């Protein structure tokens, strides 16, 4: 296992986890305020305001994940 940074039981320095977590953060930040709002509003027929709040929440989660990755120096 060596000198890799371990967090939550997996190695943050492996190419797979770097790529996966970065794409997840970007996906949440992009799809949260756009496609998720549209899907919740039109497809699931939720109130528009609730859909926007949910989309903003997904954006915040994605941004927090991105900050976590930057703080841990997984991505620069």
N, C-alpha and C positions, 0 to 999 in steps of 0.2 A: 504494500500500500504506500509506503514511502512518505515523501514530503508533501503530498497533495493536501490542499485544504479540504477538510471533511466538514460537511454540514448536513444535518438531517440524514446521515447515513450514506451519503454519496459524495464522490470526489468532484468538487467544483472546477477542478482544472482539467477534467477530461473534455475532449472535443465535443462529445455527445451532449453532456450537460450544459456546457457553455452555449452551444448552438440552440439546444432545446429551450433553455431558460430565457435566452435573449429573444428568440422568436415568440415565445409565450408572452413576454413583456410587451414586445412591439404589437403583437396581435391584440392583446387586451387594450393597449392604448389607442389603437386604430379602430378596431372593430367594436369596442365598447360604446363609444359615443356615436357610431354610425350604424352599423348593421344590427347590433343588439337592440338599439332603440327602435329601429324599424321593425325588427322581428317581434319584439314585445308589444309594440303598439298595433301593428297591422295583423300579424299572424295570430298572436295570443289574445288580441283585443283588450289589452290592458290600457288603463288611463295614460294619456300622453305624458303627463307630469311624472307619474311613477316610472314610466319607461325612461325618461330623461334622467331621473335620479339614479336608476339602475345603471344606465350607460355611464354616468359620471362616476359611479362607484367602481365600475370595471376599469375606467381610466385611472382612477386613484390607485387601485390594486396593481395595475401594470406599471405605473410610475414608481410605486414603492418597491416593486420587484427590480426595476431598473436601477434605482438608487442603491438597493441592497447589493446588486451585482457590481456596481461601481465602487461602493464602499469596501467590499471584500477584494477589490482589484481583480475580479474575474474578467471583467471587460474594462477597457480604458477609454 
